Amino acid sequence: MKITLALTALVGATTVAADSIALGYQLYMGSAIARVMWRDGQDPCNWSNLGSARCPEEGGLGICTLQSNPCEREFSLPANGKKYRLKNCGTNNFSLHYYNSQTFISRGKHAPWSVRCGGDANNQIVKEWEFQCDKPGC
């Protein structure tokens, strides 16, 4: 029994939680103004944590405008510099993939949450979706 408990404790101690990537929007003065993406657990109000996309209509800020479809666009997160793309927007197969290899990472999970930026009720980040990675550092 002591050996089993020691082995369980050792295995539990070496397990590393996987990362997740969040997708949401910035709400300013009651209006949604930009779509944003960040590594969950980082402060989405710190603009240096937000992802950037190749979206010519807005100069690459955020993940495209709310009026544009974020699917099939290349974007990266400053925390790790990797490139991603969303696929199957508006379907039950909404998912996150690596941009270059097209490797599937995760299906989107609806996970609503919001935070006031700087304590300002007029400036919030609203999380809508979460993509759970199968390994740390995705």
N, C-alpha and C positions, 0 to 999 in steps of 0.2 A: 504494500500500500504506500509506503514512503517513497519507493522508487516511482510509482505512478504519479504521485503528487509532484515530485521533483521534476519529472519529465513534462508534465502539464504546465508547470510554472515556467520552465525553460522555453517551451514552444510558444506559450502565450507571450513571453517577454520578447521573443524575436519576431513576432508578427508585426508588420508595419501596415498602418492604415493606408488605403489607396486615396489618391487625390480625387477631387471633383471640380468640375468647371461649371460656373453659373452663368445663366443668360437672363437678362432682364432689361429694364429701361430706366432712364432718368426722368423723374417727375419734378417739374419746376413750376411753381405758382399754379398748381393744379392741372397742368398740361404735360402729357408725355412728350418729351422733346428729342430723345435719342435712345437708340438701342445700345446696350453695353454688355460686355462679357468679361469675366474675371475668374481667377482661381478662388474657389470657395475657401473661406478662412482668412483671406486677405481683405483689407478694408476697401470696398468698392468706391468709397468717397475720395480715396486718394487716387487722383487721375492717373498716376504713374502705374497703377496696378491694372488698369483697364486695357482690354485688347484693342488692336487697331486692324482695320480691314482695308483692302484695296477697293474703295468706293469712290469713283471719280466725282460723283455728284456732291460729295461733302468733304473732299480733300483727305479722306482716310481717317477721319475722327470717329471713334465709336465703331459700332458694327453696322454701318449704313444707317440711313434715315429710317424712321418708322414706316414711311410710305414704300420703301423698297424691300424686296425679298432678300433676307440674309443668306438664303441657301445658295450653295455653289460658289461662294466667294471665299477667297483666301483671307485668313486673318491669323494674327499671332498674339501671344500673350507675353508681356515683358518679363514675367517671372521666369520663363524658361526659353523663350525665343522660338519655340516650335510653331509650325504652321498647321492650321486646322481648316475644316470646312464643315458646315451644317448641310444635311441632306434631308430630303423628304419633308420639308416644311408643310404644315397643315395636314399631315397624315398621322396615323397611329405608328408609323415607322420613323418619326422624327428622330434624327440621330447625329452624332458627332463622329467625324473621321479625321485621320491625318490627311493633310492636303496632298502631299506628293505621292504617297503610296496608296491612298484611298482606303487604308486599313480602318476597319470599324473600331470605334472606341466604346461607344455606349449609346443606348436609346435615351431619349429625354424623359425625365421624370418631372411631373408638375410638382413644384415645391415652393409655393408662394411665401414671401418674406419681404420685409422692407426695413430700411434704416434711414434715419434723418442724417444728412450730411452736416457736420458742424453744429448739430442740435437745432438746425433751421427746419421748421415744419414746412417751409416752402421749397425745400431742396431735398429730395429723397431719391434713393436707389431702390427700385422694386425688383426683386428676384422673382422670375416666373418658372424657370426651368433649371434642372441640375442634370449634369452628365457625370456619372460615377465611373471613374477609370478603374481598370482591373489591376493596376500596379502604380506605385508611387512615381511621381514625376512625369505623368503623361502629358 
